[in-house]
Amino acid sequence: MPELRRGPITDRWVIIAPERAKRPTDYRSESPEKDDPAKCPFCPGHEHMTPPEIYRVHDGNGGWAVRVIPNKFPALTTYPELGREAVGGFFDRMHGVGAHEVVVETPDHERDLADLPLGHVIKVVETYVRRLQELMANTWHRYVLLFKNHGPQAGASLSHAHSQIIATPVTPRDVRDRLEAARDYYHKKERCIFCDMLLAELQMGKRIVEEVNNYVIWTPFDSRFPFEIHIYPQYHSHDFTQMTSEQIQGLARALKRALGKLKGLLGDPPFNFVLQNAPNPVPRPGRPDYWATLQYDYHWHIEIIPRLTQVAGFEWGTGFYINPMPPEDAAQYLREVEPADP
Amino acid sequence: MPELRRGPITDRWVIIAPERAKRPTDYRSESPEKDDPAKCPFCPGHEHMTPPEIYRVHDGNGGWAVRVIPNKFPALTTYPELGREAVGGFFDRMHGVGAHEVVVETPDHERDLADLPLGHVIKVVETYVRRLQELMANTWHRYVLLFKNHGPQAGASLSHAHSQIIATPVTPRDVRDRLEAARDYYHKKERCIFCDMLLAELQMGKRIVEEVNNYVIWTPFDSRFPFEIHIYPQYHSHDFTQMTSEQIQGLARALKRALGKLKGLLGDPPFNFVLQNAPNPVPRPGRPDYWATLQYDYHWHIEIIPRLTQVAGFEWGTGFYINPMPPEDAAQYLREVEPADP
């Protein structure tokens, strides 16, 4: 029978409904059709098709290995003032101040993170760290979000491998919720709620996919989506940008393996991944930001969300999710499968 | 330039990014392909293909006009106990106790709420009210949600017009958030926050689509999606099931007009609609439910969400939404268009 579940961090229930379950083969996806490389703005030789470059990793042969550019249609953009304003006495508005960048992960039009050599994935993760550091140095930016949309059903408008970074002038609601849970727990226990949750998961074992270089790949107890995968550093750290080079290499390996196992099991499913990092600690002139003072309570991690089911009226109406794939089964399938490109 | 917006009820920012906007014609959708009526479990003559009927509205000719059945693959189901339990010291689980029903809105395989005669839509709304009343009489049910998925991209697995009702044993997170906002506002003002917001909107006028029989059809200031439409009763009421028959008729007309205008403007787009009602007030044996005590602070309403954009990594990571269509423009388009079947 269906089961209701709730994890300790997010006060949100999930319905695990295995009666509706399918086998992994039923979820298998073909690779989405690739755009015409002749028209791809992310391919080498087409650099003039993008706004001026922000950052590049050189490939040692006069070309680039990773490239960062502004998003051509930015959701947020630079502006000299926030313009906070009340509208009609009731509503809040401000200018869309922030940043919106695109990380082109490789010059190769055909390959994605799961298929690239480990040495290249390390360069991509290093680029993430550098860009987040730079954007977090800006006091307008309260939160910097790194995410990837893969496949049209996951919101990717171009097929060439890329990820995105958005810096926002407010701390997002979902981040504040997690910070509040972590704060309250720390008040009681003087321990990190994320560390303790991870320890409980490692002791139970059923939802652990594997441990890779001090990172844990696992499927959460309250997974909202089939084959939802989280990657947590096993060491406590609130800030992704403070990784040592050894930790960066470990994460690159864990990320490549997690995405590779997803690909090995499900073909090439559409997915999103999202970095959950602490809010920007940079002190603002004037009033300090309350949420930034809670930064140390966070424990950064990456969430990978395959987009295999439709989010429908029930989810929009309640914040509840219905997941037909128990995470214990998902973890077992993922443990047993080899990554697409090991 | 993009703008950040937040409404008074939900502490959630939305990015309105008109640079990314398209015209309504770019969003136009063809009707989704209809399932084969010969295999449709919702067509007359196929009643044996569904679980036993719960409720029907007779058509006066020995047949039915509206029919309610249990969902064949229920997300929640009846069970003699909740089985609340801690798992691994950290996680909460309970049995998936509740109900999951399907309202077949018409025997006609081809037509949807927007195209059905007003008299028939009234029967559908009456059915919603009856079923909610019945499910709210059960003390296991803390919240009863009515919603509709239309089109495969909105999560509908069958094309024959239907809506769904799910009763949950917990008050959903999103409902609690709204109740908290309404409670805090009432403490300060002794007025309903929803009533006041509606008044502010009516005074500004820019986002009002039309007023129909004491209901207001409008596009919210912080619309998350292009052409998101809300229907609010202009009278204060926390509970949908307390509508008089005159109010039911008015709502049926407003719902038909709102969906008809959407269809007139956008073809036959995939959409969800969701009833936002107060939590179930039925006193539980033992401890009373805190959220139920806040029921009078609510103001029920219906949210219609066309599914024209993809929810991607940014939205999953933050709870932020990016909406390329300013609700003021959406309201103007919707004001000017005639409903598909007036």
HADDOCK unambig.tbl for C-alpha pairs under 7 A between the chains (distance, minus, plus):
assign (segid A and resid 1 and name CA) (segid B and resid 96 and name CA) 6.78 0.50 0.50
assign (segid A and resid 2 and name CA) (segid B and resid 75 and name CA) 6.45 0.50 0.50
assign (segid A and resid 2 and name CA) (segid B and resid 76 and name CA) 6.10 0.50 0.50
assign (segid A and resid 2 and name CA) (segid B and resid 95 and name CA) 6.48 0.50 0.50
assign (segid A and resid 2 and name CA) (segid B and resid 96 and name CA) 4.61 0.50 0.50
assign (segid A and resid 3 and name CA) (segid B and resid 93 and name CA) 6.88 0.50 0.50
assign (segid A and resid 3 and name CA) (segid B and resid 94 and name CA) 5.92 0.50 0.50
assign (segid A and resid 3 and name CA) (segid B and resid 95 and name CA) 4.65 0.50 0.50
assign (segid A and resid 3 and name CA) (segid B and resid 96 and name CA) 4.29 0.50 0.50
assign (segid A and resid 4 and name CA) (segid B and resid 93 and name CA) 5.40 0.50 0.50
assign (segid A and resid 4 and name CA) (segid B and resid 94 and name CA) 5.16 0.50 0.50
assign (segid A and resid 4 and name CA) (segid B and resid 95 and name CA) 5.92 0.50 0.50
assign (segid A and resid 4 and name CA) (segid B and resid 96 and name CA) 5.30 0.50 0.50
assign (segid A and resid 5 and name CA) (segid B and resid 92 and name CA) 5.59 0.50 0.50
assign (segid A and resid 5 and name CA) (segid B and resid 93 and name CA) 4.41 0.50 0.50
assign (segid A and resid 5 and name CA) (segid B and resid 94 and name CA) 6.68 0.50 0.50
assign (segid A and resid 6 and name CA) (segid B and resid 91 and name CA) 6.09 0.50 0.50
assign (segid A and resid 6 and name CA) (segid B and resid 92 and name CA) 5.03 0.50 0.50
assign (segid A and resid 6 and name CA) (segid B and resid 93 and name CA) 6.38 0.50 0.50
assign (segid A and resid 7 and name CA) (segid B and resid 91 and name CA) 5.03 0.50 0.50
assign (segid A and resid 7 and name CA) (segid B and resid 92 and name CA) 6.43 0.50 0.50
assign (segid A and resid 8 and name CA) (segid B and resid 90 and name CA) 6.26 0.50 0.50
assign (segid A and resid 8 and name CA) (segid B and resid 91 and name CA) 6.08 0.50 0.50
assign (segid A and resid 11 and name CA) (segid B and resid 173 and name CA) 6.83 0.50 0.50
assign (segid A and resid 12 and name CA) (segid B and resid 173 and name CA) 5.90 0.50 0.50
assign (segid A and resid 15 and name CA) (segid B and resid 75 and name CA) 6.99 0.50 0.50
assign (segid A and resid 17 and name CA) (segid B and resid 75 and name CA) 6.02 0.50 0.50
assign (segid A and resid 19 and name CA) (segid B and resid 73 and name CA) 6.89 0.50 0.50
assign (segid A and resid 20 and name CA) (segid B and resid 73 and name CA) 6.37 0.50 0.50
assign (segid A and resid 73 and name CA) (segid B and resid 19 and name CA) 6.93 0.50 0.50
assign (segid A and resid 73 and name CA) (segid B and resid 20 and name CA) 6.42 0.50 0.50
assign (segid A and resid 75 and name CA) (segid B and resid 2 and name CA) 6.45 0.50 0.50
assign (segid A and resid 75 and name CA) (segid B and resid 15 and name CA) 7.00 0.50 0.50
assign (segid A and resid 75 and name CA) (segid B and resid 17 and name CA) 6.01 0.50 0.50
assign (segid A and resid 76 and name CA) (segid B and resid 2 and name CA) 6.09 0.50 0.50
assign (segid A and resid 88 and name CA) (segid B and resid 200 and name CA) 6.27 0.50 0.50
assign (segid A and resid 90 and name CA) (segid B and resid 8 and name CA) 6.26 0.50 0.50
assign (segid A and resid 90 and name CA) (segid B and resid 197 and name CA) 6.92 0.50 0.50
assign (segid A and resid 91 and name CA) (segid B and resid 6 and name CA) 6.08 0.50 0.50
assign (segid A and resid 91 and name CA) (segid B and resid 7 and name CA) 5.00 0.50 0.50
assign (segid A and resid 91 and name CA) (segid B and resid 8 and name CA) 6.07 0.50 0.50
assign (segid A and resid 92 and name CA) (segid B and resid 5 and name CA) 5.60 0.50 0.50
assign (segid A and resid 92 and name CA) (segid B and resid 6 and name CA) 5.04 0.50 0.50
assign (segid A and resid 92 and name CA) (segid B and resid 7 and name CA) 6.43 0.50 0.50
assign (segid A and resid 93 and name CA) (segid B and resid 3 and name CA) 6.89 0.50 0.50
assign (segid A and resid 93 and name CA) (segid B and resid 4 and name CA) 5.41 0.50 0.50
assign (segid A and resid 93 and name CA) (segid B and resid 5 and name CA) 4.42 0.50 0.50
assign (segid A and resid 93 and name CA) (segid B and resid 6 and name CA) 6.41 0.50 0.50
assign (segid A and resid 94 and name CA) (segid B and resid 3 and name CA) 5.92 0.50 0.50
assign (segid A and resid 94 and name CA) (segid B and resid 4 and name CA) 5.16 0.50 0.50
assign (segid A and resid 94 and name CA) (segid B and resid 5 and name CA) 6.69 0.50 0.50
assign (segid A and resid 95 and name CA) (segid B and resid 2 and name CA) 6.48 0.50 0.50
assign (segid A and resid 95 and name CA) (segid B and resid 3 and name CA) 4.66 0.50 0.50
assign (segid A and resid 95 and name CA) (segid B and resid 4 and name CA) 5.92 0.50 0.50
assign (segid A and resid 96 and name CA) (segid B and resid 1 and name CA) 6.74 0.50 0.50
assign (segid A and resid 96 and name CA) (segid B and resid 2 and name CA) 4.59 0.50 0.50
assign (segid A and resid 96 and name CA) (segid B and resid 3 and name CA) 4.30 0.50 0.50
assign (segid A and resid 96 and name CA) (segid B and resid 4 and name CA) 5.32 0.50 0.50
assign (segid A and resid 147 and name CA) (segid B and resid 313 and name CA) 5.55 0.50 0.50
assign (segid A and resid 147 and name CA) (segid B and resid 314 and name CA) 6.44 0.50 0.50
assign (segid A and resid 148 and name CA) (segid B and resid 313 and name CA) 6.08 0.50 0.50
assign (segid A and resid 149 and name CA) (segid B and resid 312 and name CA) 6.38 0.50 0.50
assign (segid A and resid 149 and name CA) (segid B and resid 313 and name CA) 5.86 0.50 0.50
assign (segid A and resid 153 and name CA) (segid B and resid 310 and name CA) 6.98 0.50 0.50
assign (segid A and resid 154 and name CA) (segid B and resid 310 and name CA) 6.86 0.50 0.50
assign (segid A and resid 154 and name CA) (segid B and resid 312 and name CA) 5.57 0.50 0.50
assign (segid A and resid 155 and name CA) (segid B and resid 310 and name CA) 5.21 0.50 0.50
assign (segid A and resid 155 and name CA) (segid B and resid 311 and name CA) 6.56 0.50 0.50
assign (segid A and resid 155 and name CA) (segid B and resid 312 and name CA) 5.07 0.50 0.50
assign (segid A and resid 172 and name CA) (segid B and resid 318 and name CA) 5.32 0.50 0.50
assign (segid A and resid 172 and name CA) (segid B and resid 319 and name CA) 6.71 0.50 0.50
assign (segid A and resid 172 and name CA) (segid B and resid 320 and name CA) 6.66 0.50 0.50
assign (segid A and resid 173 and name CA) (segid B and resid 11 and name CA) 6.83 0.50 0.50
assign (segid A and resid 173 and name CA) (segid B and resid 12 and name CA) 5.91 0.50 0.50
assign (segid A and resid 173 and name CA) (segid B and resid 318 and name CA) 6.54 0.50 0.50
assign (segid A and resid 173 and name CA) (segid B and resid 319 and name CA) 6.20 0.50 0.50
assign (segid A and resid 174 and name CA) (segid B and resid 318 and name CA) 5.24 0.50 0.50
assign (segid A and resid 174 and name CA) (segid B and resid 319 and name CA) 5.63 0.50 0.50
assign (segid A and resid 175 and name CA) (segid B and resid 318 and name CA) 6.51 0.50 0.50
assign (segid A and resid 197 and name CA) (segid B and resid 90 and name CA) 6.92 0.50 0.50
assign (segid A and resid 200 and name CA) (segid B and resid 88 and name CA) 6.23 0.50 0.50
assign (segid A and resid 272 and name CA) (segid B and resid 312 and name CA) 6.70 0.50 0.50
assign (segid A and resid 272 and name CA) (segid B and resid 313 and name CA) 5.09 0.50 0.50
assign (segid A and resid 273 and name CA) (segid B and resid 313 and name CA) 6.22 0.50 0.50
assign (segid A and resid 274 and name CA) (segid B and resid 313 and name CA) 6.07 0.50 0.50
assign (segid A and resid 274 and name CA) (segid B and resid 317 and name CA) 5.70 0.50 0.50
assign (segid A and resid 310 and name CA) (segid B and resid 153 and name CA) 6.96 0.50 0.50
assign (segid A and resid 310 and name CA) (segid B and resid 154 and name CA) 6.85 0.50 0.50
assign (segid A and resid 310 and name CA) (segid B and resid 155 and name CA) 5.20 0.50 0.50
assign (segid A and resid 311 and name CA) (segid B and resid 155 and name CA) 6.57 0.50 0.50
assign (segid A and resid 312 and name CA) (segid B and resid 149 and name CA) 6.38 0.50 0.50
assign (segid A and resid 312 and name CA) (segid B and resid 154 and name CA) 5.55 0.50 0.50
assign (segid A and resid 312 and name CA) (segid B and resid 155 and name CA) 5.07 0.50 0.50
assign (segid A and resid 312 and name CA) (segid B and resid 272 and name CA) 6.69 0.50 0.50
assign (segid A and resid 313 and name CA) (segid B and resid 147 and name CA) 5.56 0.50 0.50
assign (segid A and resid 313 and name CA) (segid B and resid 148 and name CA) 6.09 0.50 0.50
assign (segid A and resid 313 and name CA) (segid B and resid 149 and name CA) 5.86 0.50 0.50
assign (segid A and resid 313 and name CA) (segid B and resid 272 and name CA) 5.08 0.50 0.50
assign (segid A and resid 313 and name CA) (segid B and resid 273 and name CA) 6.23 0.50 0.50
assign (segid A and resid 313 and name CA) (segid B and resid 274 and name CA) 6.09 0.50 0.50
assign (segid A and resid 314 and name CA) (segid B and resid 147 and name CA) 6.43 0.50 0.50
assign (segid A and resid 317 and name CA) (segid B and resid 274 and name CA) 5.70 0.50 0.50
assign (segid A and resid 318 and name CA) (segid B and resid 172 and name CA) 5.32 0.50 0.50
assign (segid A and resid 318 and name CA) (segid B and resid 173 and name CA) 6.54 0.50 0.50
assign (segid A and resid 318 and name CA) (segid B and resid 174 and name CA) 5.23 0.50 0.50
assign (segid A and resid 318 and name CA) (segid B and resid 175 and name CA) 6.51 0.50 0.50
assign (segid A and resid 319 and name CA) (segid B and resid 172 and name CA) 6.72 0.50 0.50
assign (segid A and resid 319 and name CA) (segid B and resid 173 and name CA) 6.21 0.50 0.50
assign (segid A and resid 319 and name CA) (segid B and resid 174 and name CA) 5.64 0.50 0.50
assign (segid A and resid 320 and name CA) (segid B and resid 172 and name CA) 6.67 0.50 0.50
